[in-house]
Amino acid sequence: MRIGQQYEDSAGERATGWEFAWLDGRDVGSEPSWSYPALARALLRRASAVLDLDTGSGELLAELAPLPPHTVAVESWARNTPVARDRLAPFGVPVLTELPGGENEFDVVLSRHGRLPAADIVRLLRRGGRVLSQQVGSDDLAGLNGALGAAPAHRAPWNAEVATSALCAAGLEVTDVREERPPVTFTDVGAVVRQLRDLPWQIRDFSPRLYQEALARLDTFIRLHGGFTVKAHRFLIEAVRP
């Protein structure tokens, strides 16, 4: 297969939600030491009302079942919304495209790789309610941008310190903060292309043709060394409304 053809074949259709089964065996790593689903389940056991922000295609929320009697999901990306509604309908979970407008409605707010709107979270949480969020930091996969000669993905830092400051300023009490940069190894250049296509914010002008020369150099490196390793960037925050 010609290299150019390999790049185009790897592009394909963008995934919905956060399901990247096609990467199995083609990238290794990226998971932090904590288990977000386990932490979320522990909170849900004590909750009667839960909001899941930016639920994607609903795959993680469905995995957390049984769910509290009042569970609401939010997903604004048009490609994901109908998929999430189909997946979560058997659980009786409505999927909204905007944040609920009420106050003091939820015991728990979840956000995995989604928004973290501090003021709205305070508004929506009941007294004693908790927010649990796992975020993708601004340093995530920065090595890909460097290797391909692309601009950084983010202009401003987004990390545990910045997020903690925002939540505290809104009136929440942060009870747990963790931050890690686990290694991610790509074992073929096609996986790099597909990753960048499915995560278009990483390199905003990315196309296999525009970056063909840089991809060819990376392909040579992977063939010589067996893989190309960069760092992911994940942080976890749990906070309570006093």
Sequence and secondary structure as in RCSB ss.txt:
>XXXX:A:sequence
MRIGQQYEDSAGERATGWEFAWLDGRDVGSEPSWSYPALARALLRRASAVLDLDTGSGELLAELAPLPPHTVAVE
SWARNTPVARDRLAPFGVPVLTELPGGENEFDVVLSRHGRLPAADIVRLLRRGGRVLSQQVGSDDLAGLNGALGA
APAHRAPWNAEVATSALCAAGLEVTDVREERPPVTFTDVGAVVRQLRDLPWQIRDFSPRLYQEALARLDTFIRLH
GGFTVKAHRFLIEAVRP
>XXXX:A:secstr
  HHHHHHHHH S  STT  GGGBTTEEE   SS HHHHHHHHHTT SEEEEES TTSHHHHHT S  SEEEEE 
  TTTHHHHHHHHGGGT  EESS    SS EEEEEEESS   HHHHHHHEEEEEEEEEEEE TTTTHHHHHHHT 
  S SS  SHHHHHHHHHHTT EEEEEEEE  EEEESSHHHHHHHHHHSTTSSTT  TTTTHHHHHHHHHHHHHH
S EEEE  EEEEEEE  
